């Protein structure tokens, strides 16, 4: 007699930046590391720097991917 495999209940992953493999939490800000940094201009002193996009933990986008198990 064949037995039916039971589905194991797992927690459902919430699609949000904080659960994305590209999310990098830092002191005082959260960065998205999906793409290379972009050029940013400081309008106060005219300086130029590069930075990753800043995101809120609860946001998400079309490039969202679950964190890798490592």
mmCIF file of the N, C-alpha and C atoms, coordinates in Angstrom:
data_MODEL
# 
_entry.id   MODEL 
# 
loop_
_atom_site.group_PDB 
_atom_site.id 
_atom_site.type_symbol 
_atom_site.label_atom_id 
_atom_site.label_alt_id 
_atom_site.label_comp_id 
_atom_site.label_asym_id 
_atom_site.label_entity_id 
_atom_site.label_seq_id 
_atom_site.pdbx_PDB_ins_code 
_atom_site.Cartn_x 
_atom_site.Cartn_y 
_atom_site.Cartn_z 
_atom_site.occupancy 
_atom_site.B_iso_or_equiv 
_atom_site.pdbx_formal_charge 
_atom_site.auth_seq_id 
_atom_site.auth_comp_id 
_atom_site.auth_asym_id 
_atom_site.auth_atom_id 
_atom_site.pdbx_PDB_model_num 
ATOM 1   N N  . UNK A 1 1  ? 0.835  -1.172 0.000  1.00 0.00 ? 1  UNK A N  1 
ATOM 2   C CA . UNK A 1 1  ? 0.000  0.000  0.000  1.00 0.00 ? 1  UNK A CA 1 
ATOM 3   C C  . UNK A 1 1  ? 0.888  1.246  0.000  1.00 0.00 ? 1  UNK A C  1 
ATOM 4   N N  . UNK A 1 2  ? 0.649  2.145  -0.921 1.00 0.00 ? 2  UNK A N  1 
ATOM 5   C CA . UNK A 1 2  ? 1.433  3.370  -1.020 1.00 0.00 ? 2  UNK A CA 1 
ATOM 6   C C  . UNK A 1 2  ? 0.979  4.354  0.052  1.00 0.00 ? 2  UNK A C  1 
ATOM 7   N N  . UNK A 1 3  ? 1.968  5.057  0.583  1.00 0.00 ? 3  UNK A N  1 
ATOM 8   C CA . UNK A 1 3  ? 1.625  6.070  1.583  1.00 0.00 ? 3  UNK A CA 1 
ATOM 9   C C  . UNK A 1 3  ? 1.780  7.443  0.965  1.00 0.00 ? 3  UNK A C  1 
ATOM 10  N N  . UNK A 1 4  ? 0.993  8.326  1.420  1.00 0.00 ? 4  UNK A N  1 
ATOM 11  C CA . UNK A 1 4  ? 1.021  9.695  0.914  1.00 0.00 ? 4  UNK A CA 1 
ATOM 12  C C  . UNK A 1 4  ? 1.995  10.514 1.767  1.00 0.00 ? 4  UNK A C  1 
ATOM 13  N N  . UNK A 1 5  ? 2.888  11.259 1.092  1.00 0.00 ? 5  UNK A N  1 
ATOM 14  C CA . UNK A 1 5  ? 3.827  12.102 1.820  1.00 0.00 ? 5  UNK A CA 1 
ATOM 15  C C  . UNK A 1 5  ? 3.083  13.301 2.380  1.00 0.00 ? 5  UNK A C  1 
ATOM 16  N N  . UNK A 1 6  ? 3.398  13.628 3.627  1.00 0.00 ? 6  UNK A N  1 
ATOM 17  C CA . UNK A 1 6  ? 2.759  14.778 4.258  1.00 0.00 ? 6  UNK A CA 1 
ATOM 18  C C  . UNK A 1 6  ? 3.572  16.028 3.963  1.00 0.00 ? 6  UNK A C  1 
ATOM 19  N N  . UNK A 1 7  ? 2.881  17.114 3.693  1.00 0.00 ? 7  UNK A N  1 
ATOM 20  C CA . UNK A 1 7  ? 3.542  18.398 3.502  1.00 0.00 ? 7  UNK A CA 1 
ATOM 21  C C  . UNK A 1 7  ? 4.005  18.913 4.855  1.00 0.00 ? 7  UNK A C  1 
ATOM 22  N N  . UNK A 1 8  ? 5.218  19.392 4.895  1.00 0.00 ? 8  UNK A N  1 
ATOM 23  C CA . UNK A 1 8  ? 5.733  19.987 6.110  1.00 0.00 ? 8  UNK A CA 1 
ATOM 24  C C  . UNK A 1 8  ? 5.392  21.465 6.094  1.00 0.00 ? 8  UNK A C  1 
ATOM 25  N N  . UNK A 1 9  ? 4.756  21.932 7.144  1.00 0.00 ? 9  UNK A N  1 
ATOM 26  C CA . UNK A 1 9  ? 4.396  23.345 7.236  1.00 0.00 ? 9  UNK A CA 1 
ATOM 27  C C  . UNK A 1 9  ? 5.660  24.165 7.492  1.00 0.00 ? 9  UNK A C  1 
ATOM 28  N N  . UNK A 1 10 ? 5.888  25.166 6.672  1.00 0.00 ? 10 UNK A N  1 
ATOM 29  C CA . UNK A 1 10 ? 7.037  26.045 6.850  1.00 0.00 ? 10 UNK A CA 1 
ATOM 30  C C  . UNK A 1 10 ? 6.545  27.469 7.001  1.00 0.00 ? 10 UNK A C  1 
ATOM 31  N N  . UNK A 1 11 ? 7.390  28.292 7.621  1.00 0.00 ? 11 UNK A N  1 
ATOM 32  C CA . UNK A 1 11 ? 7.034  29.708 7.718  1.00 0.00 ? 11 UNK A CA 1 
ATOM 33  C C  . UNK A 1 11 ? 7.055  30.315 6.334  1.00 0.00 ? 11 UNK A C  1 
ATOM 34  N N  . UNK A 1 12 ? 6.069  31.132 6.057  1.00 0.00 ? 12 UNK A N  1 
ATOM 35  C CA . UNK A 1 12 ? 6.021  31.810 4.771  1.00 0.00 ? 12 UNK A CA 1 
ATOM 36  C C  . UNK A 1 12 ? 6.951  33.019 4.813  1.00 0.00 ? 12 UNK A C  1 
ATOM 37  N N  . UNK A 1 13 ? 7.838  33.133 3.828  1.00 0.00 ? 13 UNK A N  1 
ATOM 38  C CA . UNK A 1 13 ? 8.765  34.249 3.772  1.00 0.00 ? 13 UNK A CA 1 
ATOM 39  C C  . UNK A 1 13 ? 8.034  35.491 3.296  1.00 0.00 ? 13 UNK A C  1 
ATOM 40  N N  . UNK A 1 14 ? 8.194  36.563 4.035  1.00 0.00 ? 14 UNK A N  1 
ATOM 41  C CA . UNK A 1 14 ? 7.585  37.837 3.679  1.00 0.00 ? 14 UNK A CA 1 
ATOM 42  C C  . UNK A 1 14 ? 8.476  38.508 2.640  1.00 0.00 ? 14 UNK A C  1 
ATOM 43  N N  . UNK A 1 15 ? 7.892  38.916 1.530  1.00 0.00 ? 15 UNK A N  1 
ATOM 44  C CA . UNK A 1 15 ? 8.661  39.597 0.493  1.00 0.00 ? 15 UNK A CA 1 
ATOM 45  C C  . UNK A 1 15 ? 8.866  41.035 0.945  1.00 0.00 ? 15 UNK A C  1 
ATOM 46  N N  . UNK A 1 16 ? 10.064 41.297 1.444  1.00 0.00 ? 16 UNK A N  1 
ATOM 47  C CA . UNK A 1 16 ? 10.452 42.625 1.910  1.00 0.00 ? 16 UNK A CA 1 
ATOM 48  C C  . UNK A 1 16 ? 11.974 42.712 1.835  1.00 0.00 ? 16 UNK A C  1 
ATOM 49  N N  . UNK A 1 17 ? 12.493 43.923 1.737  1.00 0.00 ? 17 UNK A N  1 
ATOM 50  C CA . UNK A 1 17 ? 13.942 44.108 1.623  1.00 0.00 ? 17 UNK A CA 1 
ATOM 51  C C  . UNK A 1 17 ? 14.706 43.385 2.725  1.00 0.00 ? 17 UNK A C  1 
ATOM 52  N N  . UNK A 1 18 ? 14.187 43.416 3.952  1.00 0.00 ? 18 UNK A N  1 
ATOM 53  C CA . UNK A 1 18 ? 14.913 42.793 5.055  1.00 0.00 ? 18 UNK A CA 1 
ATOM 54  C C  . UNK A 1 18 ? 15.082 41.284 4.880  1.00 0.00 ? 18 UNK A C  1 
ATOM 55  N N  . UNK A 1 19 ? 14.298 40.657 4.013  1.00 0.00 ? 19 UNK A N  1 
ATOM 56  C CA . UNK A 1 19 ? 14.406 39.227 3.745  1.00 0.00 ? 19 UNK A CA 1 
ATOM 57  C C  . UNK A 1 19 ? 15.051 38.939 2.396  1.00 0.00 ? 19 UNK A C  1 
ATOM 58  N N  . UNK A 1 20 ? 15.640 39.950 1.781  1.00 0.00 ? 20 UNK A N  1 
ATOM 59  C CA . UNK A 1 20 ? 16.237 39.813 0.450  1.00 0.00 ? 20 UNK A CA 1 
ATOM 60  C C  . UNK A 1 20 ? 17.738 39.544 0.561  1.00 0.00 ? 20 UNK A C  1 
ATOM 61  N N  . UNK A 1 21 ? 18.274 38.759 -0.360 1.00 0.00 ? 21 UNK A N  1 
ATOM 62  C CA . UNK A 1 21 ? 19.705 38.452 -0.339 1.00 0.00 ? 21 UNK A CA 1 
ATOM 63  C C  . UNK A 1 21 ? 20.572 39.667 -0.637 1.00 0.00 ? 21 UNK A C  1 
ATOM 64  N N  . UNK A 1 22 ? 20.018 40.717 -1.215 1.00 0.00 ? 22 UNK A N  1 
ATOM 65  C CA . UNK A 1 22 ? 20.791 41.912 -1.565 1.00 0.00 ? 22 UNK A CA 1 
ATOM 66  C C  . UNK A 1 22 ? 20.736 43.004 -0.493 1.00 0.00 ? 22 UNK A C  1 
ATOM 67  N N  . UNK A 1 23 ? 20.007 42.770 0.579  1.00 0.00 ? 23 UNK A N  1 
ATOM 68  C CA . UNK A 1 23 ? 19.830 43.740 1.659  1.00 0.00 ? 23 UNK A CA 1 
ATOM 69  C C  . UNK A 1 23 ? 21.047 43.748 2.576  1.00 0.00 ? 23 UNK A C  1 
ATOM 70  N N  . UNK A 1 24 ? 21.595 44.924 2.849  1.00 0.00 ? 24 UNK A N  1 
ATOM 71  C CA . UNK A 1 24 ? 22.768 45.072 3.713  1.00 0.00 ? 24 UNK A CA 1 
ATOM 72  C C  . UNK A 1 24 ? 22.445 46.104 4.796  1.00 0.00 ? 24 UNK A C  1 
ATOM 73  N N  . UNK A 1 25 ? 22.127 45.633 6.034  1.00 0.00 ? 25 UNK A N  1 
ATOM 74  C CA . UNK A 1 25 ? 21.867 46.585 7.111  1.00 0.00 ? 25 UNK A CA 1 
ATOM 75  C C  . UNK A 1 25 ? 23.173 47.146 7.651  1.00 0.00 ? 25 UNK A C  1 
ATOM 76  N N  . UNK A 1 26 ? 23.246 48.453 7.790  1.00 0.00 ? 26 UNK A N  1 
ATOM 77  C CA . UNK A 1 26 ? 24.412 49.135 8.336  1.00 0.00 ? 26 UNK A CA 1 
ATOM 78  C C  . UNK A 1 26 ? 23.962 50.070 9.436  1.00 0.00 ? 26 UNK A C  1 
ATOM 79  N N  . UNK A 1 27 ? 24.894 50.668 10.155 1.00 0.00 ? 27 UNK A N  1 
ATOM 80  C CA . UNK A 1 27 ? 24.540 51.604 11.218 1.00 0.00 ? 27 UNK A CA 1 
ATOM 81  C C  . UNK A 1 27 ? 23.789 52.812 10.655 1.00 0.00 ? 27 UNK A C  1 
ATOM 82  N N  . UNK A 1 28 ? 22.549 52.965 11.038 1.00 0.00 ? 28 UNK A N  1 
ATOM 83  C CA . UNK A 1 28 ? 21.772 54.130 10.646 1.00 0.00 ? 28 UNK A CA 1 
ATOM 84  C C  . UNK A 1 28 ? 21.201 54.103 9.246  1.00 0.00 ? 28 UNK A C  1 
ATOM 85  N N  . UNK A 1 29 ? 21.480 53.089 8.465  1.00 0.00 ? 29 UNK A N  1 
ATOM 86  C CA . UNK A 1 29 ? 20.920 53.027 7.108  1.00 0.00 ? 29 UNK A CA 1 
ATOM 87  C C  . UNK A 1 29 ? 20.929 51.588 6.606  1.00 0.00 ? 29 UNK A C  1 
ATOM 88  N N  . UNK A 1 30 ? 20.127 51.326 5.576  1.00 0.00 ? 30 UNK A N  1 
ATOM 89  C CA . UNK A 1 30 ? 20.066 50.017 4.929  1.00 0.00 ? 30 UNK A CA 1 
ATOM 90  C C  . UNK A 1 30 ? 20.357 50.206 3.452  1.00 0.00 ? 30 UNK A C  1 
ATOM 91  N N  . UNK A 1 31 ? 21.216 49.369 2.896  1.00 0.00 ? 31 UNK A N  1 
ATOM 92  C CA . UNK A 1 31 ? 21.584 49.485 1.490  1.00 0.00 ? 31 UNK A CA 1 
ATOM 93  C C  . UNK A 1 31 ? 21.080 48.290 0.692  1.00 0.00 ? 31 UNK A C  1 
ATOM 94  N N  . UNK A 1 32 ? 20.790 48.540 -0.584 1.00 0.00 ? 32 UNK A N  1 
ATOM 95  C CA . UNK A 1 32 ? 20.479 47.484 -1.540 1.00 0.00 ? 32 UNK A CA 1 
ATOM 96  C C  . UNK A 1 32 ? 21.737 47.242 -2.366 1.00 0.00 ? 32 UNK A C  1 
ATOM 97  N N  . UNK A 1 33 ? 22.243 46.016 -2.334 1.00 0.00 ? 33 UNK A N  1 
ATOM 98  C CA . UNK A 1 33 ? 23.482 45.689 -3.038 1.00 0.00 ? 33 UNK A CA 1 
ATOM 99  C C  . UNK A 1 33 ? 23.211 44.919 -4.329 1.00 0.00 ? 33 UNK A C  1 
ATOM 100 N N  . UNK A 1 34 ? 22.030 45.069 -4.891 1.00 0.00 ? 34 UNK A N  1 
ATOM 101 C CA . UNK A 1 34 ? 21.656 44.361 -6.124 1.00 0.00 ? 34 UNK A CA 1 
ATOM 102 C C  . UNK A 1 34 ? 22.486 44.834 -7.310 1.00 0.00 ? 34 UNK A C  1 
ATOM 103 N N  . UNK A 1 35 ? 22.728 46.130 -7.403 1.00 0.00 ? 35 UNK A N  1 
ATOM 104 C CA . UNK A 1 35 ? 23.480 46.722 -8.506 1.00 0.00 ? 35 UNK A CA 1 
ATOM 105 C C  . UNK A 1 35 ? 24.693 47.460 -7.951 1.00 0.00 ? 35 UNK A C  1 
ATOM 106 N N  . UNK A 1 36 ? 25.650 47.817 -8.823 1.00 0.00 ? 36 UNK A N  1 
ATOM 107 C CA . UNK A 1 36 ? 26.806 48.591 -8.349 1.00 0.00 ? 36 UNK A CA 1 
ATOM 108 C C  . UNK A 1 36 ? 26.372 49.951 -7.817 1.00 0.00 ? 36 UNK A C  1 
ATOM 109 N N  . UNK A 1 37 ? 27.220 50.583 -7.012 1.00 0.00 ? 37 UNK A N  1 
ATOM 110 C CA . UNK A 1 37 ? 26.861 51.909 -6.490 1.00 0.00 ? 37 UNK A CA 1 
ATOM 111 C C  . UNK A 1 37 ? 26.721 52.937 -7.602 1.00 0.00 ? 37 UNK A C  1 
ATOM 112 N N  . UNK A 1 38 ? 25.921 53.957 -7.332 1.00 0.00 ? 38 UNK A N  1 
ATOM 113 C CA . UNK A 1 38 ? 25.701 55.055 -8.272 1.00 0.00 ? 38 UNK A CA 1 
ATOM 114 C C  . UNK A 1 38 ? 26.449 56.291 -7.790 1.00 0.00 ? 38 UNK A C  1 
ATOM 115 N N  . UNK A 1 39 ? 26.713 57.201 -8.710 1.00 0.00 ? 39 UNK A N  1 
ATOM 116 C CA . UNK A 1 39 ? 27.350 58.465 -8.369 1.00 0.00 ? 39 UNK A CA 1 
ATOM 117 C C  . UNK A 1 39 ? 26.336 59.346 -7.661 1.00 0.00 ? 39 UNK A C  1 
ATOM 118 N N  . UNK A 1 40 ? 26.782 59.964 -6.567 1.00 0.00 ? 40 UNK A N  1 
ATOM 119 C CA . UNK A 1 40 ? 25.921 60.870 -5.810 1.00 0.00 ? 40 UNK A CA 1 
ATOM 120 C C  . UNK A 1 40 ? 26.668 62.177 -5.597 1.00 0.00 ? 40 UNK A C  1 
ATOM 121 N N  . UNK A 1 41 ? 25.962 63.313 -5.759 1.00 0.00 ? 41 UNK A N  1 
ATOM 122 C CA . UNK A 1 41 ? 26.552 64.634 -5.598 1.00 0.00 ? 41 UNK A CA 1 
ATOM 123 C C  . UNK A 1 41 ? 26.077 65.229 -4.279 1.00 0.00 ? 41 UNK A C  1 
ATOM 124 N N  . UNK A 1 42 ? 27.012 65.737 -3.496 1.00 0.00 ? 42 UNK A N  1 
ATOM 125 C CA . UNK A 1 42 ? 26.676 66.459 -2.267 1.00 0.00 ? 42 UNK A CA 1 
ATOM 126 C C  . UNK A 1 42 ? 26.487 67.922 -2.637 1.00 0.00 ? 42 UNK A C  1 
ATOM 127 N N  . UNK A 1 43 ? 25.244 68.390 -2.609 1.00 0.00 ? 43 UNK A N  1 
ATOM 128 C CA . UNK A 1 43 ? 24.943 69.751 -3.050 1.00 0.00 ? 43 UNK A CA 1 
ATOM 129 C C  . UNK A 1 43 ? 25.440 70.819 -2.077 1.00 0.00 ? 43 UNK A C  1 
ATOM 130 N N  . UNK A 1 44 ? 25.776 70.427 -0.856 1.00 0.00 ? 44 UNK A N  1 
ATOM 131 C CA . UNK A 1 44 ? 26.286 71.402 0.107  1.00 0.00 ? 44 UNK A CA 1 
ATOM 132 C C  . UNK A 1 44 ? 27.715 71.825 -0.219 1.00 0.00 ? 44 UNK A C  1 
ATOM 133 N N  . UNK A 1 45 ? 28.582 70.851 -0.540 1.00 0.00 ? 45 UNK A N  1 
ATOM 134 C CA . UNK A 1 45 ? 29.978 71.203 -0.817 1.00 0.00 ? 45 UNK A CA 1 
ATOM 135 C C  . UNK A 1 45 ? 30.409 70.891 -2.255 1.00 0.00 ? 45 UNK A C  1 
ATOM 136 N N  . UNK A 1 46 ? 29.508 70.353 -3.061 1.00 0.00 ? 46 UNK A N  1 
ATOM 137 C CA . UNK A 1 46 ? 29.822 70.060 -4.452 1.00 0.00 ? 46 UNK A CA 1 
ATOM 138 C C  . UNK A 1 46 ? 30.638 68.798 -4.656 1.00 0.00 ? 46 UNK A C  1 
ATOM 139 N N  . UNK A 1 47 ? 30.882 68.055 -3.580 1.00 0.00 ? 47 UNK A N  1 
ATOM 140 C CA . UNK A 1 47 ? 31.657 66.822 -3.669 1.00 0.00 ? 47 UNK A CA 1 
ATOM 141 C C  . UNK A 1 47 ? 30.891 65.712 -4.362 1.00 0.00 ? 47 UNK A C  1 
ATOM 142 N N  . UNK A 1 48 ? 31.624 64.767 -4.902 1.00 0.00 ? 48 UNK A N  1 
ATOM 143 C CA . UNK A 1 48 ? 31.030 63.624 -5.592 1.00 0.00 ? 48 UNK A CA 1 
ATOM 144 C C  . UNK A 1 48 ? 31.479 62.350 -4.881 1.00 0.00 ? 48 UNK A C  1 
ATOM 145 N N  . UNK A 1 49 ? 30.557 61.445 -4.697 1.00 0.00 ? 49 UNK A N  1 
ATOM 146 C CA . UNK A 1 49 ? 30.861 60.163 -4.078 1.00 0.00 ? 49 UNK A CA 1 
ATOM 147 C C  . UNK A 1 49 ? 30.022 59.090 -4.759 1.00 0.00 ? 49 UNK A C  1 
ATOM 148 N N  . UNK A 1 50 ? 30.197 57.858 -4.357 1.00 0.00 ? 50 UNK A N  1 
ATOM 149 C CA . UNK A 1 50 ? 29.345 56.784 -4.878 1.00 0.00 ? 50 UNK A CA 1 
ATOM 150 C C  . UNK A 1 50 ? 28.678 56.098 -3.703 1.00 0.00 ? 50 UNK A C  1 
ATOM 151 N N  . UNK A 1 51 ? 27.463 55.623 -3.933 1.00 0.00 ? 51 UNK A N  1 
ATOM 152 C CA . UNK A 1 51 ? 26.735 54.947 -2.866 1.00 0.00 ? 51 UNK A CA 1 
ATOM 153 C C  . UNK A 1 51 ? 25.691 53.994 -3.430 1.00 0.00 ? 51 UNK A C  1 
ATOM 154 N N  . UNK A 1 52 ? 25.368 52.995 -2.625 1.00 0.00 ? 52 UNK A N  1 
ATOM 155 C CA . UNK A 1 52 ? 24.303 52.069 -2.975 1.00 0.00 ? 52 UNK A CA 1 
ATOM 156 C C  . UNK A 1 52 ? 22.969 52.712 -2.627 1.00 0.00 ? 52 UNK A C  1 
ATOM 157 N N  . UNK A 1 53 ? 21.877 52.309 -3.292 1.00 0.00 ? 53 UNK A N  1 
ATOM 158 C CA . UNK A 1 53 ? 20.568 52.865 -2.954 1.00 0.00 ? 53 UNK A CA 1 
ATOM 159 C C  . UNK A 1 53 ? 20.206 52.571 -1.497 1.00 0.00 ? 53 UNK A C  1 
ATOM 160 N N  . UNK A 1 54 ? 19.612 53.557 -0.828 1.00 0.00 ? 54 UNK A N  1 
ATOM 161 C CA . UNK A 1 54 ? 19.144 53.376 0.538  1.00 0.00 ? 54 UNK A CA 1 
ATOM 162 C C  . UNK A 1 54 ? 17.700 52.898 0.496  1.00 0.00 ? 54 UNK A C  1 
ATOM 163 N N  . UNK A 1 55 ? 17.379 51.909 1.328  1.00 0.00 ? 55 UNK A N  1 
ATOM 164 C CA . UNK A 1 55 ? 16.034 51.320 1.332  1.00 0.00 ? 55 UNK A CA 1 
ATOM 165 C C  . UNK A 1 55 ? 15.538 51.169 2.760  1.00 0.00 ? 55 UNK A C  1 
ATOM 166 N N  . UNK A 1 56 ? 14.230 51.097 2.916  1.00 0.00 ? 56 UNK A N  1 
ATOM 167 C CA . UNK A 1 56 ? 13.613 50.756 4.198  1.00 0.00 ? 56 UNK A CA 1 
ATOM 168 C C  . UNK A 1 56 ? 13.441 49.242 4.247  1.00 0.00 ? 56 UNK A C  1 
ATOM 169 N N  . UNK A 1 57 ? 13.528 48.677 5.427  1.00 0.00 ? 57 UNK A N  1 
ATOM 170 C CA . UNK A 1 57 ? 13.445 47.223 5.582  1.00 0.00 ? 57 UNK A CA 1 
ATOM 171 C C  . UNK A 1 57 ? 12.135 46.639 5.055  1.00 0.00 ? 57 UNK A C  1 
ATOM 172 N N  . UNK A 1 58 ? 11.039 47.400 5.123  1.00 0.00 ? 58 UNK A N  1 
ATOM 173 C CA . UNK A 1 58 ? 9.737  46.896 4.709  1.00 0.00 ? 58 UNK A CA 1 
ATOM 174 C C  . UNK A 1 58 ? 9.423  47.068 3.227  1.00 0.00 ? 58 UNK A C  1 
ATOM 175 N N  . UNK A 1 59 ? 10.303 47.724 2.484  1.00 0.00 ? 59 UNK A N  1 
ATOM 176 C CA . UNK A 1 59 ? 10.070 47.914 1.047  1.00 0.00 ? 59 UNK A CA 1 
ATOM 177 C C  . UNK A 1 59 ? 10.401 46.631 0.288  1.00 0.00 ? 59 UNK A C  1 
ATOM 178 N N  . UNK A 1 60 ? 10.089 46.608 -0.995 1.00 0.00 ? 60 UNK A N  1 
ATOM 179 C CA . UNK A 1 60 ? 10.493 45.512 -1.867 1.00 0.00 ? 60 UNK A CA 1 
ATOM 180 C C  . UNK A 1 60 ? 10.450 45.992 -3.301 1.00 0.00 ? 60 UNK A C  1 
ATOM 181 N N  . UNK A 1 61 ? 11.093 45.251 -4.202 1.00 0.00 ? 61 UNK A N  1 
ATOM 182 C CA . UNK A 1 61 ? 11.083 45.614 -5.623 1.00 0.00 ? 61 UNK A CA 1 
ATOM 183 C C  . UNK A 1 61 ? 10.982 44.350 -6.473 1.00 0.00 ? 61 UNK A C  1 
ATOM 184 N N  . UNK A 1 62 ? 11.006 44.524 -7.768 1.00 0.00 ? 62 UNK A N  1 
ATOM 185 C CA . UNK A 1 62 ? 10.883 43.388 -8.684 1.00 0.00 ? 62 UNK A CA 1 
ATOM 186 C C  . UNK A 1 62 ? 12.126 42.511 -8.748 1.00 0.00 ? 62 UNK A C  1 
ATOM 187 N N  . UNK A 1 63 ? 13.223 42.954 -8.163 1.00 0.00 ? 63 UNK A N  1 
ATOM 188 C CA . UNK A 1 63 ? 14.464 42.153 -8.142 1.00 0.00 ? 63 UNK A CA 1 
ATOM 189 C C  . UNK A 1 63 ? 14.608 41.370 -6.852 1.00 0.00 ? 63 UNK A C  1 
ATOM 190 N N  . UNK A 1 64 ? 13.587 41.375 -5.991 1.00 0.00 ? 64 UNK A N  1 
ATOM 191 C CA . UNK A 1 64 ? 13.666 40.692 -4.704 1.00 0.00 ? 64 UNK A CA 1 
ATOM 192 C C  . UNK A 1 64 ? 14.010 39.232 -4.901 1.00 0.00 ? 64 UNK A C  1 
ATOM 193 N N  . UNK A 1 65 ? 14.914 38.730 -4.082 1.00 0.00 ? 65 UNK A N  1 
ATOM 194 C CA . UNK A 1 65 ? 15.285 37.315 -4.089 1.00 0.00 ? 65 UNK A CA 1 
ATOM 195 C C  . UNK A 1 65 ? 15.478 36.872 -2.643 1.00 0.00 ? 65 UNK A C  1 
ATOM 196 N N  . UNK A 1 66 ? 15.023 35.668 -2.286 1.00 0.00 ? 66 UNK A N  1 
ATOM 197 C CA . UNK A 1 66 ? 15.151 35.235 -0.894 1.00 0.00 ? 66 UNK A CA 1 
ATOM 198 C C  . UNK A 1 66 ? 16.601 35.088 -0.483 1.00 0.00 ? 66 UNK A C  1 
ATOM 199 N N  . UNK A 1 67 ? 16.868 35.267 0.799  1.00 0.00 ? 67 UNK A N  1 
ATOM 200 C CA . UNK A 1 67 ? 18.226 35.098 1.324  1.00 0.00 ? 67 UNK A CA 1 
ATOM 201 C C  . UNK A 1 67 ? 18.680 33.664 1.104  1.00 0.00 ? 67 UNK A C  1 
ATOM 202 N N  . UNK A 1 68 ? 19.963 33.496 0.867  1.00 0.00 ? 68 UNK A N  1 
ATOM 203 C CA . UNK A 1 68 ? 20.531 32.176 0.683  1.00 0.00 ? 68 UNK A CA 1 
ATOM 204 C C  . UNK A 1 68 ? 20.808 31.547 2.043  1.00 0.00 ? 68 UNK A C  1 
ATOM 205 N N  . UNK A 1 69 ? 20.646 30.257 2.138  1.00 0.00 ? 69 UNK A N  1 
ATOM 206 C CA . UNK A 1 69 ? 20.978 29.547 3.369  1.00 0.00 ? 69 UNK A CA 1 
ATOM 207 C C  . UNK A 1 69 ? 22.462 29.238 3.364  1.00 0.00 ? 69 UNK A C  1 
ATOM 208 N N  . UNK A 1 70 ? 23.197 29.971 4.181  1.00 0.00 ? 70 UNK A N  1 
ATOM 209 C CA . UNK A 1 70 ? 24.639 29.700 4.244  1.00 0.00 ? 70 UNK A CA 1 
ATOM 210 C C  . UNK A 1 70 ? 25.154 29.802 5.648  1.00 0.00 ? 70 UNK A C  1 
# 
